[in-house]
Amino acid sequence: MLNEFITGFGMFIGYYVVAVLLLLMIRVFLKPPKEIFRKLLHTACFLSVFVLVYGFNTWYLAMLTAIIFSIALYPLITYIERFSKIMEIFIQRKNGEIKLSLLIAFFMMAVLIGVFWGLMGEQ
């Protein structure tokens, strides 16, 4: 079980490393409009649910990964918010939007995994 968690969590982190690098390259080289880039951020975030479903054999470890990831990222984003140049990448409409969106998105993923994979079963 611990091995499955470590492997799945590593895949999840790896997905985000690749996604962030790809998004940064898109931002630098293609220079999309801000709203298009925001949608790309949202898409990358929500596509990560496929990594959770693929990377785990058990629903509760996938759910736990989403929760732990959001809790671990929250203080990191709180720290990064001090640097306005870095926060320009995220294109916030108002202060704190990234942190709130992060919590909502990953806790919603955890709830949906718990309901549709956990309670309703694999079939």
C-alpha positions in Angstrom: 0.0 0.0 0.0 2.8 2.4 0.9 4.6 1.5 -2.3 1.4 2.2 -4.4 1.0 5.6 -2.7 4.7 6.6 -3.3 4.5 5.5 -6.9 1.1 7.2 -7.6 2.1 10.4 -5.7 5.4 10.5 -7.7 3.4 10.1 -11.0 1.1 12.9 -9.8 4.0 15.2 -9.0 5.7 14.3 -12.3 2.6 15.2 -14.2 2.6 18.7 -12.6 6.3 19.2 -13.3 5.8 18.4 -16.9 2.6 20.4 -17.1 4.1 23.5 -15.5 7.2 23.3 -17.8 5.0 22.9 -20.8 2.7 25.8 -19.8 5.7 28.1 -19.1 7.1 27.3 -22.6 3.7 28.0 -24.1 3.5 31.3 -22.2 7.0 32.4 -23.3 7.1 31.2 -26.9 3.5 31.4 -28.1 2.4 34.3 -25.9 -1.3 33.4 -25.8 -3.9 35.9 -24.5 -4.3 36.0 -20.7 -7.7 34.4 -20.7 -6.6 31.6 -23.0 -3.6 30.9 -20.7 -6.0 30.9 -17.7 -8.0 28.2 -19.4 -4.9 26.2 -20.1 -4.0 26.3 -16.4 -7.5 25.1 -15.6 -7.3 22.3 -18.2 -3.9 21.1 -16.8 -5.3 21.1 -13.3 -8.4 19.1 -14.1 -6.6 16.7 -16.5 -4.6 15.5 -13.5 -7.6 13.5 -12.3 -6.7 11.0 -15.0 -3.3 10.6 -13.4 -5.0 9.9 -10.1 -7.3 7.3 -11.6 -4.5 5.7 -13.6 -1.8 5.9 -11.0 -3.7 4.1 -8.2 -5.5 0.8 -7.8 -7.4 2.0 -4.7 -9.7 5.0 -4.6 -8.8 6.1 -1.1 -5.1 6.5 -2.0 -6.0 8.6 -5.0 -8.3 10.7 -2.9 -5.7 11.0 -0.2 -3.1 12.2 -2.8 -5.4 15.0 -4.0 -5.9 16.2 -0.5 -2.3 15.9 0.6 -1.2 17.7 -2.6 -3.5 20.6 -2.1 -2.6 20.9 1.6 1.2 20.8 0.8 0.8 23.3 -2.1 -1.2 25.9 -0.1 1.7 27.2 2.1 4.0 27.2 -0.9 1.6 29.4 -2.9 1.2 31.6 0.2 4.9 32.1 0.2 5.1 32.7 -3.6 2.4 35.3 -3.4 5.0 37.7 -2.0 6.7 37.8 -5.4 4.5 39.7 -7.8 6.5 38.8 -10.9 6.0 35.1 -10.2 2.3 35.6 -9.5 1.8 37.3 -12.8 2.2 33.9 -14.4 -1.0 32.7 -12.7 -3.1 35.7 -13.9 -5.2 36.1 -10.8 -8.3 38.3 -11.1 -8.2 39.0 -7.3 -5.8 38.3 -4.5 -6.0 34.8 -3.0 -7.8 33.4 -6.1 -5.1 30.8 -6.8 -5.2 29.4 -3.2 -9.0 29.2 -3.1 -9.2 27.6 -6.6 -6.5 25.1 -5.6 -8.4 24.0 -2.5 -11.8 23.9 -4.3 -10.4 21.9 -7.3 -8.5 19.3 -5.4 -11.0 18.7 -2.6 -13.7 18.4 -5.3 -11.5 15.8 -7.1 -11.1 14.0 -3.8 -14.9 14.0 -3.2 -15.7 12.9 -6.7 -13.2 10.1 -6.5 -14.6 9.1 -3.2 -18.2 9.0 -4.5 -17.9 7.7 -8.0 -14.9 5.3 -7.5 -15.2 4.6 -3.8 -18.9 4.5 -2.9 -20.3 3.5 -6.3 -17.5 1.0 -7.0 -15.3 0.3 -10.0 -18.2 -0.9 -12.2 
